[in-house]
Amino acid sequence: MSALSDLRISSLTLWRVPLTSHETYYMAAGKTCDTVDSMVLRIDTEQGLSGWGEVCPIPHYLPAYARGVSPAIEELAPILIGANPMGVEALMATCRSYLQGHPYVQSAIDIALWDLTGKACGVPVHTLLGGLHSSELPLYHSITCIAPEEMARIATAALGRGISQFQVKLGADNNWEADVARLRLVREAVGSGPVVYGDWNCGATRLDATRVGRAVAGLDIMLEQPCATMEECAAVRASTGLPMKMDENAHDTASLLKAYELGCMDAVALKLSKFGGISELRKARDLCLHVGAKMCIEDTWGSDITTAAALHVAAATPPQAVLNVCDLSGYVSPRLDPEAPVRNNGRISPPTGPGLGVSPNLAELGEPVLALAA
């Protein structure tokens, strides 16, 4: 192989792949997740190496949309094609300077560059991130917001498969008393010990979240991002005494510091596409290690590529700081790589091959929506 300094990016190829959830996810404020377009990026080099990236924005969830990826990639093509992919953070700094914002697009590029770097060095991405702390990682199971009794049934089934952490979606019917029943019945179904947290995805009022929190205050429950602002979330935490996990408001190191200072970040969801990929997520991870916040390391949605990227970051993180991870690819079809890791008794392992360690099946990708070359 040529020297690493001789590597040059030769082409960029982008696919749009519809991913269908095994069940529709109902969330607060009318948000749903059923079939969502995932954008899959391949960065090729003149020397024959390829790196894979993926981003899958949920519609109406965050300021990101799948069809925005293609024109942004076209905009960044002059920066990427002909560049040396080694030294991911330096190249990504150039990309962010050239196209400010759009972290979800930057995320797909960044992930692909880390994949390329790992392959060029012959090591998994977690080795490049400091080394393997955990060969197995704890999973949570997300339960769609439907009838409380049915949610309890789903929790019982997941418990039987080894899951010990449960995210209970709330607020889809704007009925705070039904949300209390959801949390009570899931807690009864899984018993004491497992982690149970109620997630409104920003869709609750401060009043309703406080009423729910006070009603379940004796049940060992955590709340996740009930309201649209950190200040409201902090007020709910103070009023209920329940630990708080931040999600939608956590998108860069400044937002993490603000949440910590407000006292509403006992735990936090670190999502690749919100921060801009592995490079920026690693900085957020290190800050959370410093302030002592537990982390869920994942992404908004996606299949095997983004799942693998998140698993590598989590595996390179001290285990006492990792609350959980998510096997995003286990919630959707098609699987892009049928040989990629799957959940096993409530846990999942990062891939062991070079780079991300996943190899998407081209037959599942279909025809590219964008192909750019030197």
Protein Blocks (a to p, Z undefined) as FASTA:
>chain_A
ZZfklpccfbdcddddddddfbdcddehhiacfbdcddddddddfkopacdddddddehk
bgcdfklmmmmmmmmmmmmnopafehkllmmmmmmmmmggjllmmmmmmmmmmmmmmmmn
opafklmnnpafbfbdcdddddddddfklmmmmmmmmmmnopabdcddehklopaklmmm
mmmmmmmmnoghiacdddeehpacfklmmmmmmmmmmnopadehkbfbfklmmmmmmmno
pacddfklpobfklmmmmmmnopafbccddfklnopjklmmmmmmmmmmnopacddddfb
dcfklmmmmmmmmmmpcfklmmbdcdfklmpccdfblkbccdeehiacddfbehjlpacd
fklnopafbdcdZZ
